[in-house]
Amino acid sequence: MKNLDRRRESSRFAARDRRGKEADIFTDLKVVIPIVDEATVTHVDRIAILRVALTLCRLRKVATKCIFF
């Protein structure tokens, strides 16, 4: 039983650590990506941040092709 409790605790710690790292990454993305003025929006969900980041990556890819074409 003690071994099972140790595994559960270890798993909980790993999940907490993973969530913390994800939160840090999304905070960094939110700073870099121009979404919306924070005075207007209090919370931007993670999917919205990922969509805007992906769109910016695609735009940069297309823009570099157009410039050198």
WOLINLIN-V138058 format. One line per field, one symbol per residue. phi: phi as a letter, one per 30 degrees, with the letter a starting at -180 (. if undefined). psi: psi as a letter, one per 20 degrees, with the letter a starting at -180 (. if undefined). burial: # if it has 9 or more other ideal C-beta (glycine too) atoms within 8 Angstrom, else .. A space follows every 10 residues. Layout:
phi = ???
psi = ???
burial = ???
This chain:
phi = .ddddddddd dddddddddd dddddddddd ddddcbeddd cdbcdddddd dddddddddd dddddddcd
psi = hhgghggggg gggggggghg ggggghgggh hhpneqpihg phpprhgggg ggggghgggh gghhhhgj.
burial = .......... .......... .....#..## ..#.#..... .......### .##..#.... .........
